[in-house]
């Protein structure tokens, strides 16, 4: 099993973790009603996806 020979310094550890950020979610505009919605998901307001009514889940 691989074991590090030396301890990873705090600075090196924090430099590696600088890219652990959250991104803001992107929004699209619904083509049917014009409200903002998440991409690749049915519109919450009017219930359409790709200009067709979305199927209701059970």
N, CA, C and O atoms as a Maestro MAE file, in Angstrom:
{
 s_m_m2io_version
 :::
 2.0.0
}

f_m_ct {
 s_m_title
 :::
 protein
 m_atom[232] {
  # First column is atom index #
  i_m_mmod_type
  r_m_x_coord
  r_m_y_coord
  r_m_z_coord
  i_m_residue_number
  s_m_chain_name
  s_m_pdb_residue_name
  s_m_pdb_atom_name
  i_m_atomic_number
  :::
  1 25 0.839 -1.170 0.000 1 A "UNK " " N  " 7
  2 3 0.000 0.000 0.000 1 A "UNK " " CA " 6
  3 2 0.891 1.243 0.000 1 A "UNK " " C  " 6
  4 15 1.887 1.292 0.722 1 A "UNK " " O  " 8
  5 25 0.543 2.232 -0.795 2 A "UNK " " N  " 7
  6 3 1.354 3.438 -0.895 2 A "UNK " " CA " 6
  7 2 1.116 4.342 0.308 2 A "UNK " " C  " 6
  8 15 -0.022 4.669 0.646 2 A "UNK " " O  " 8
  9 25 2.212 4.737 0.946 3 A "UNK " " N  " 7
  10 3 2.144 5.616 2.102 3 A "UNK " " CA " 6
  11 2 3.061 6.803 1.827 3 A "UNK " " C  " 6
  12 15 4.202 6.604 1.410 3 A "UNK " " O  " 8
  13 25 2.592 8.046 2.052 4 A "UNK " " N  " 7
  14 3 3.464 9.192 1.797 4 A "UNK " " CA " 6
  15 2 4.673 9.204 2.735 4 A "UNK " " C  " 6
  16 15 4.558 8.914 3.926 4 A "UNK " " O  " 8
  17 25 5.842 9.550 2.165 5 A "UNK " " N  " 7
  18 3 7.046 9.593 2.989 5 A "UNK " " CA " 6
  19 2 7.065 10.796 3.899 5 A "UNK " " C  " 6
  20 15 7.580 10.727 5.015 5 A "UNK " " O  " 8
  21 25 6.504 11.905 3.431 6 A "UNK " " N  " 7
  22 3 6.513 13.123 4.229 6 A "UNK " " CA " 6
  23 2 5.104 13.671 4.362 6 A "UNK " " C  " 6
  24 15 4.227 13.401 3.541 6 A "UNK " " O  " 8
  25 25 4.916 14.431 5.396 7 A "UNK " " N  " 7
  26 3 3.628 15.054 5.638 7 A "UNK " " CA " 6
  27 2 3.367 16.138 4.593 7 A "UNK " " C  " 6
  28 15 4.273 16.875 4.205 7 A "UNK " " O  " 8
  29 25 2.108 16.220 4.145 8 A "UNK " " N  " 7
  30 3 1.720 17.269 3.210 8 A "UNK " " CA " 6
  31 2 1.497 18.535 4.015 8 A "UNK " " C  " 6
  32 15 0.718 18.546 4.968 8 A "UNK " " O  " 8
  33 25 2.181 19.598 3.629 9 A "UNK " " N  " 7
  34 3 2.076 20.848 4.387 9 A "UNK " " CA " 6
  35 2 0.686 21.458 4.219 9 A "UNK " " C  " 6
  36 15 -0.043 21.144 3.278 9 A "UNK " " O  " 8
  37 25 0.344 22.333 5.153 10 A "UNK " " N  " 7
  38 3 -0.963 22.989 5.124 10 A "UNK " " CA " 6
  39 2 -1.114 23.827 3.858 10 A "UNK " " C  " 6
  40 15 -2.181 23.849 3.245 10 A "UNK " " O  " 8
  41 25 -0.045 24.514 3.471 11 A "UNK " " N  " 7
  42 3 -0.100 25.355 2.277 11 A "UNK " " CA " 6
  43 2 -0.357 24.527 1.032 11 A "UNK " " C  " 6
  44 15 -1.178 24.899 0.193 11 A "UNK " " O  " 8
  45 25 0.345 23.401 0.906 12 A "UNK " " N  " 7
  46 3 0.149 22.544 -0.266 12 A "UNK " " CA " 6
  47 2 -1.261 21.962 -0.289 12 A "UNK " " C  " 6
  48 15 -1.882 21.859 -1.346 12 A "UNK " " O  " 8
  49 25 -1.751 21.590 0.868 13 A "UNK " " N  " 7
  50 3 -3.098 21.039 0.959 13 A "UNK " " CA " 6
  51 2 -4.132 22.082 0.552 13 A "UNK " " C  " 6
  52 15 -5.064 21.774 -0.192 13 A "UNK " " O  " 8
  53 25 -3.974 23.320 1.036 14 A "UNK " " N  " 7
  54 3 -4.929 24.374 0.712 14 A "UNK " " CA " 6
  55 2 -4.842 24.804 -0.749 14 A "UNK " " C  " 6
  56 15 -5.850 25.186 -1.344 14 A "UNK " " O  " 8
  57 25 -3.641 24.744 -1.332 15 A "UNK " " N  " 7
  58 3 -3.501 25.067 -2.758 15 A "UNK " " CA " 6
  59 2 -4.249 24.051 -3.614 15 A "UNK " " C  " 6
  60 15 -4.845 24.399 -4.633 15 A "UNK " " O  " 8
  61 25 -4.211 22.804 -3.193 16 A "UNK " " N  " 7
  62 3 -4.914 21.768 -3.942 16 A "UNK " " CA " 6
  63 2 -6.424 21.943 -3.820 16 A "UNK " " C  " 6
  64 15 -7.163 21.637 -4.756 16 A "UNK " " O  " 8
  65 25 -6.880 22.428 -2.681 17 A "UNK " " N  " 7
  66 3 -8.315 22.551 -2.438 17 A "UNK " " CA " 6
  67 2 -8.901 23.882 -2.896 17 A "UNK " " C  " 6
  68 15 -10.085 24.128 -2.670 17 A "UNK " " O  " 8
  69 25 -8.122 24.740 -3.525 18 A "UNK " " N  " 7
  70 3 -8.667 26.028 -3.960 18 A "UNK " " CA " 6
  71 2 -9.713 25.862 -5.043 18 A "UNK " " C  " 6
  72 15 -10.528 26.763 -5.246 18 A "UNK " " O  " 8
  73 25 -9.717 24.744 -5.742 19 A "UNK " " N  " 7
  74 3 -10.677 24.531 -6.821 19 A "UNK " " CA " 6
  75 2 -11.954 23.851 -6.353 19 A "UNK " " C  " 6
  76 15 -12.817 23.531 -7.170 19 A "UNK " " O  " 8
  77 25 -12.086 23.630 -5.070 20 A "UNK " " N  " 7
  78 3 -13.296 23.011 -4.529 20 A "UNK " " CA " 6
  79 2 -14.342 24.087 -4.290 20 A "UNK " " C  " 6
  80 15 -14.638 24.415 -3.142 20 A "UNK " " O  " 8
  81 25 -14.896 24.631 -5.339 21 A "UNK " " N  " 7
  82 3 -15.866 25.707 -5.210 21 A "UNK " " CA " 6
  83 2 -17.209 25.255 -5.755 21 A "UNK " " C  " 6
  84 15 -17.288 24.352 -6.589 21 A "UNK " " O  " 8
  85 25 -18.246 25.886 -5.278 22 A "UNK " " N  " 7
  86 3 -19.573 25.659 -5.830 22 A "UNK " " CA " 6
  87 2 -19.836 26.673 -6.930 22 A "UNK " " C  " 6
  88 15 -19.426 27.829 -6.829 22 A "UNK " " O  " 8
  89 25 -20.517 26.241 -7.975 23 A "UNK " " N  " 7
  90 3 -20.903 27.135 -9.054 23 A "UNK " " CA " 6
  91 2 -22.376 27.490 -8.897 23 A "UNK " " C  " 6
  92 15 -23.169 26.701 -8.385 23 A "UNK " " O  " 8
  93 25 -22.724 28.680 -9.343 24 A "UNK " " N  " 7
  94 3 -24.125 29.060 -9.332 24 A "UNK " " CA " 6
  95 2 -24.849 28.250 -10.409 24 A "UNK " " C  " 6
  96 15 -24.305 28.069 -11.498 24 A "UNK " " O  " 8
  97 25 -26.048 27.765 -10.137 25 A "UNK " " N  " 7
  98 3 -26.764 27.001 -11.164 25 A "UNK " " CA " 6
  99 2 -27.175 27.914 -12.312 25 A "UNK " " C  " 6
  100 15 -27.563 29.063 -12.104 25 A "UNK " " O  " 8
  101 25 -27.082 27.384 -13.524 26 A "UNK " " N  " 7
  102 3 -27.488 28.161 -14.689 26 A "UNK " " CA " 6
  103 2 -28.985 27.965 -14.918 26 A "UNK " " C  " 6
  104 15 -29.543 26.915 -14.599 26 A "UNK " " O  " 8
  105 25 -29.610 28.972 -15.465 27 A "UNK " " N  " 7
  106 3 -31.039 28.929 -15.726 27 A "UNK " " CA " 6
  107 2 -31.300 29.154 -17.200 27 A "UNK " " C  " 6
  108 15 -30.585 29.909 -17.859 27 A "UNK " " O  " 8
  109 25 -32.313 28.505 -17.709 28 A "UNK " " N  " 7
  110 3 -32.817 28.740 -19.057 28 A "UNK " " CA " 6
  111 2 -34.187 29.373 -18.938 28 A "UNK " " C  " 6
  112 15 -34.807 29.333 -17.875 28 A "UNK " " O  " 8
  113 25 -34.654 29.950 -20.016 29 A "UNK " " N  " 7
  114 3 -35.987 30.539 -20.052 29 A "UNK " " CA " 6
  115 2 -36.923 29.549 -20.733 29 A "UNK " " C  " 6
  116 15 -36.617 29.032 -21.808 29 A "UNK " " O  " 8
  117 25 -38.049 29.290 -20.109 30 A "UNK " " N  " 7
  118 3 -39.037 28.377 -20.678 30 A "UNK " " CA " 6
  119 2 -39.604 29.010 -21.955 30 A "UNK " " C  " 6
  120 15 -40.001 30.175 -21.960 30 A "UNK " " O  " 8
  121 25 -39.632 28.231 -23.020 31 A "UNK " " N  " 7
  122 3 -40.131 28.773 -24.290 31 A "UNK " " CA " 6
  123 2 -41.652 28.885 -24.307 31 A "UNK " " C  " 6
  124 15 -42.212 29.597 -25.142 31 A "UNK " " O  " 8
  125 25 -42.320 28.192 -23.399 32 A "UNK " " N  " 7
  126 3 -43.781 28.226 -23.366 32 A "UNK " " CA " 6
  127 2 -44.305 29.391 -22.525 32 A "UNK " " C  " 6
  128 15 -45.151 30.157 -22.987 32 A "UNK " " O  " 8
  129 25 -43.801 29.530 -21.276 33 A "UNK " " N  " 7
  130 3 -44.346 30.559 -20.386 33 A "UNK " " CA " 6
  131 2 -43.356 31.670 -20.067 33 A "UNK " " C  " 6
  132 15 -43.762 32.715 -19.556 33 A "UNK " " O  " 8
  133 25 -42.064 31.480 -20.352 34 A "UNK " " N  " 7
  134 3 -41.074 32.524 -20.133 34 A "UNK " " CA " 6
  135 2 -40.489 32.578 -18.741 34 A "UNK " " C  " 6
  136 15 -39.715 33.489 -18.446 34 A "UNK " " O  " 8
  137 25 -40.824 31.646 -17.875 35 A "UNK " " N  " 7
  138 3 -40.265 31.658 -16.522 35 A "UNK " " CA " 6
  139 2 -38.904 30.953 -16.518 35 A "UNK " " C  " 6
  140 15 -38.655 30.100 -17.369 35 A "UNK " " O  " 8
  141 25 -38.018 31.298 -15.570 36 A "UNK " " N  " 7
  142 3 -36.720 30.620 -15.502 36 A "UNK " " CA " 6
  143 2 -36.882 29.186 -15.025 36 A "UNK " " C  " 6
  144 15 -37.717 28.889 -14.170 36 A "UNK " " O  " 8
  145 25 -36.064 28.296 -15.595 37 A "UNK " " N  " 7
  146 3 -36.101 26.887 -15.212 37 A "UNK " " CA " 6
  147 2 -34.698 26.314 -15.307 37 A "UNK " " C  " 6
  148 15 -33.839 26.889 -15.975 37 A "UNK " " O  " 8
  149 25 -34.455 25.198 -14.653 38 A "UNK " " N  " 7
  150 3 -33.167 24.530 -14.736 38 A "UNK " " CA " 6
  151 2 -33.052 23.814 -16.080 38 A "UNK " " C  " 6
  152 15 -34.053 23.314 -16.594 38 A "UNK " " O  " 8
  153 25 -31.842 23.754 -16.663 39 A "UNK " " N  " 7
  154 3 -31.696 23.081 -17.948 39 A "UNK " " CA " 6
  155 2 -31.964 21.576 -17.837 39 A "UNK " " C  " 6
  156 15 -31.674 20.962 -16.810 39 A "UNK " " O  " 8
  157 25 -32.509 20.999 -18.882 40 A "UNK " " N  " 7
  158 3 -32.814 19.569 -18.998 40 A "UNK " " CA " 6
  159 2 -33.837 19.105 -17.972 40 A "UNK " " C  " 6
  160 15 -33.825 17.947 -17.555 40 A "UNK " " O  " 8
  161 25 -34.725 20.011 -17.563 41 A "UNK " " N  " 7
  162 3 -35.786 19.647 -16.628 41 A "UNK " " CA " 6
  163 2 -37.082 20.298 -17.076 41 A "UNK " " C  " 6
  164 15 -37.071 21.330 -17.746 41 A "UNK " " O  " 8
  165 25 -38.189 19.692 -16.704 42 A "UNK " " N  " 7
  166 3 -39.491 20.243 -17.062 42 A "UNK " " CA " 6
  167 2 -39.721 21.542 -16.304 42 A "UNK " " C  " 6
  168 15 -39.220 21.725 -15.195 42 A "UNK " " O  " 8
  169 25 -40.471 22.428 -16.906 43 A "UNK " " N  " 7
  170 3 -40.789 23.714 -16.292 43 A "UNK " " CA " 6
  171 2 -41.731 23.476 -15.110 43 A "UNK " " C  " 6
  172 15 -42.700 22.723 -15.216 43 A "UNK " " O  " 8
  173 25 -41.435 24.121 -13.999 44 A "UNK " " N  " 7
  174 3 -42.251 23.966 -12.795 44 A "UNK " " CA " 6
  175 2 -43.576 24.701 -12.951 44 A "UNK " " C  " 6
  176 15 -44.603 24.246 -12.446 44 A "UNK " " O  " 8
  177 25 -43.558 25.827 -13.645 45 A "UNK " " N  " 7
  178 3 -44.751 26.657 -13.772 45 A "UNK " " CA " 6
  179 2 -45.797 26.033 -14.688 45 A "UNK " " C  " 6
  180 15 -46.954 25.877 -14.296 45 A "UNK " " O  " 8
  181 25 -45.392 25.672 -15.917 46 A "UNK " " N  " 7
  182 3 -46.392 25.205 -16.884 46 A "UNK " " CA " 6
  183 2 -46.319 23.697 -17.137 46 A "UNK " " C  " 6
  184 15 -47.229 23.138 -17.750 46 A "UNK " " O  " 8
  185 25 -45.253 23.026 -16.679 47 A "UNK " " N  " 7
  186 3 -45.164 21.573 -16.809 47 A "UNK " " CA " 6
  187 2 -44.839 21.076 -18.195 47 A "UNK " " C  " 6
  188 15 -45.233 19.966 -18.556 47 A "UNK " " O  " 8
  189 25 -44.121 21.875 -18.998 48 A "UNK " " N  " 7
  190 3 -43.738 21.436 -20.333 48 A "UNK " " CA " 6
  191 2 -42.249 21.178 -20.403 48 A "UNK " " C  " 6
  192 15 -41.473 21.728 -19.622 48 A "UNK " " O  " 8
  193 25 -41.853 20.330 -21.354 49 A "UNK " " N  " 7
  194 3 -40.451 20.061 -21.644 49 A "UNK " " CA " 6
  195 2 -40.332 19.925 -23.153 49 A "UNK " " C  " 6
  196 15 -41.002 19.086 -23.755 49 A "UNK " " O  " 8
  197 25 -39.486 20.742 -23.767 50 A "UNK " " N  " 7
  198 3 -39.321 20.781 -25.219 50 A "UNK " " CA " 6
  199 2 -40.645 21.015 -25.912 50 A "UNK " " C  " 6
  200 15 -40.971 20.339 -26.888 50 A "UNK " " O  " 8
  201 25 -41.411 21.975 -25.409 51 A "UNK " " N  " 7
  202 3 -42.696 22.397 -25.967 51 A "UNK " " CA " 6
  203 2 -43.737 21.283 -25.997 51 A "UNK " " C  " 6
  204 15 -44.681 21.332 -26.785 51 A "UNK " " O  " 8
  205 25 -43.566 20.280 -25.138 52 A "UNK " " N  " 7
  206 3 -44.559 19.198 -25.020 52 A "UNK " " CA " 6
  207 2 -44.903 19.063 -23.543 52 A "UNK " " C  " 6
  208 15 -44.062 19.333 -22.686 52 A "UNK " " O  " 8
  209 25 -46.140 18.645 -23.235 53 A "UNK " " N  " 7
  210 3 -46.464 18.447 -21.822 53 A "UNK " " CA " 6
  211 2 -45.640 17.312 -21.222 53 A "UNK " " C  " 6
  212 15 -45.517 16.245 -21.823 53 A "UNK " " O  " 8
  213 25 -45.085 17.539 -20.054 54 A "UNK " " N  " 7
  214 3 -44.253 16.537 -19.390 54 A "UNK " " CA " 6
  215 2 -45.155 15.476 -18.775 54 A "UNK " " C  " 6
  216 15 -46.284 15.750 -18.368 54 A "UNK " " O  " 8
  217 25 -44.632 14.268 -18.720 55 A "UNK " " N  " 7
  218 3 -45.375 13.172 -18.112 55 A "UNK " " CA " 6
  219 2 -45.371 13.317 -16.604 55 A "UNK " " C  " 6
  220 15 -44.352 13.688 -16.023 55 A "UNK " " O  " 8
  221 25 -46.466 13.038 -15.977 56 A "UNK " " N  " 7
  222 3 -46.566 13.104 -14.516 56 A "UNK " " CA " 6
  223 2 -45.935 11.855 -13.923 56 A "UNK " " C  " 6
  224 15 -46.182 10.742 -14.386 56 A "UNK " " O  " 8
  225 25 -45.119 12.049 -12.896 57 A "UNK " " N  " 7
  226 3 -44.493 10.891 -12.231 57 A "UNK " " CA " 6
  227 2 -45.425 10.377 -11.132 57 A "UNK " " C  " 6
  228 15 -46.234 11.125 -10.584 57 A "UNK " " O  " 8
  229 25 -45.292 9.091 -10.825 58 A "UNK " " N  " 7
  230 3 -46.148 8.473 -9.801 58 A "UNK " " CA " 6
  231 2 -45.528 8.608 -8.449 58 A "UNK " " C  " 6
  232 15 -46.098 8.149 -7.459 58 A "UNK " " O  " 8
  :::
 }
 m_bond[231] {
  # First column is bond index #
  i_m_from
  i_m_to
  i_m_order
  :::
  1 1 2 1
  2 2 3 1
  3 3 4 2
  4 3 5 1
  5 5 6 1
  6 6 7 1
  7 7 8 2
  8 7 9 1
  9 9 10 1
  10 10 11 1
  11 11 12 2
  12 11 13 1
  13 13 14 1
  14 14 15 1
  15 15 16 2
  16 15 17 1
  17 17 18 1
  18 18 19 1
  19 19 20 2
  20 19 21 1
  21 21 22 1
  22 22 23 1
  23 23 24 2
  24 23 25 1
  25 25 26 1
  26 26 27 1
  27 27 28 2
  28 27 29 1
  29 29 30 1
  30 30 31 1
  31 31 32 2
  32 31 33 1
  33 33 34 1
  34 34 35 1
  35 35 36 2
  36 35 37 1
  37 37 38 1
  38 38 39 1
  39 39 40 2
  40 39 41 1
  41 41 42 1
  42 42 43 1
  43 43 44 2
  44 43 45 1
  45 45 46 1
  46 46 47 1
  47 47 48 2
  48 47 49 1
  49 49 50 1
  50 50 51 1
  51 51 52 2
  52 51 53 1
  53 53 54 1
  54 54 55 1
  55 55 56 2
  56 55 57 1
  57 57 58 1
  58 58 59 1
  59 59 60 2
  60 59 61 1
  61 61 62 1
  62 62 63 1
  63 63 64 2
  64 63 65 1
  65 65 66 1
  66 66 67 1
  67 67 68 2
  68 67 69 1
  69 69 70 1
  70 70 71 1
  71 71 72 2
  72 71 73 1
  73 73 74 1
  74 74 75 1
  75 75 76 2
  76 75 77 1
  77 77 78 1
  78 78 79 1
  79 79 80 2
  80 79 81 1
  81 81 82 1
  82 82 83 1
  83 83 84 2
  84 83 85 1
  85 85 86 1
  86 86 87 1
  87 87 88 2
  88 87 89 1
  89 89 90 1
  90 90 91 1
  91 91 92 2
  92 91 93 1
  93 93 94 1
  94 94 95 1
  95 95 96 2
  96 95 97 1
  97 97 98 1
  98 98 99 1
  99 99 100 2
  100 99 101 1
  101 101 102 1
  102 102 103 1
  103 103 104 2
  104 103 105 1
  105 105 106 1
  106 106 107 1
  107 107 108 2
  108 107 109 1
  109 109 110 1
  110 110 111 1
  111 111 112 2
  112 111 113 1
  113 113 114 1
  114 114 115 1
  115 115 116 2
  116 115 117 1
  117 117 118 1
  118 118 119 1
  119 119 120 2
  120 119 121 1
  121 121 122 1
  122 122 123 1
  123 123 124 2
  124 123 125 1
  125 125 126 1
  126 126 127 1
  127 127 128 2
  128 127 129 1
  129 129 130 1
  130 130 131 1
  131 131 132 2
  132 131 133 1
  133 133 134 1
  134 134 135 1
  135 135 136 2
  136 135 137 1
  137 137 138 1
  138 138 139 1
  139 139 140 2
  140 139 141 1
  141 141 142 1
  142 142 143 1
  143 143 144 2
  144 143 145 1
  145 145 146 1
  146 146 147 1
  147 147 148 2
  148 147 149 1
  149 149 150 1
  150 150 151 1
  151 151 152 2
  152 151 153 1
  153 153 154 1
  154 154 155 1
  155 155 156 2
  156 155 157 1
  157 157 158 1
  158 158 159 1
  159 159 160 2
  160 159 161 1
  161 161 162 1
  162 162 163 1
  163 163 164 2
  164 163 165 1
  165 165 166 1
  166 166 167 1
  167 167 168 2
  168 167 169 1
  169 169 170 1
  170 170 171 1
  171 171 172 2
  172 171 173 1
  173 173 174 1
  174 174 175 1
  175 175 176 2
  176 175 177 1
  177 177 178 1
  178 178 179 1
  179 179 180 2
  180 179 181 1
  181 181 182 1
  182 182 183 1
  183 183 184 2
  184 183 185 1
  185 185 186 1
  186 186 187 1
  187 187 188 2
  188 187 189 1
  189 189 190 1
  190 190 191 1
  191 191 192 2
  192 191 193 1
  193 193 194 1
  194 194 195 1
  195 195 196 2
  196 195 197 1
  197 197 198 1
  198 198 199 1
  199 199 200 2
  200 199 201 1
  201 201 202 1
  202 202 203 1
  203 203 204 2
  204 203 205 1
  205 205 206 1
  206 206 207 1
  207 207 208 2
  208 207 209 1
  209 209 210 1
  210 210 211 1
  211 211 212 2
  212 211 213 1
  213 213 214 1
  214 214 215 1
  215 215 216 2
  216 215 217 1
  217 217 218 1
  218 218 219 1
  219 219 220 2
  220 219 221 1
  221 221 222 1
  222 222 223 1
  223 223 224 2
  224 223 225 1
  225 225 226 1
  226 226 227 1
  227 227 228 2
  228 227 229 1
  229 229 230 1
  230 230 231 1
  231 231 232 2
  :::
 }
}
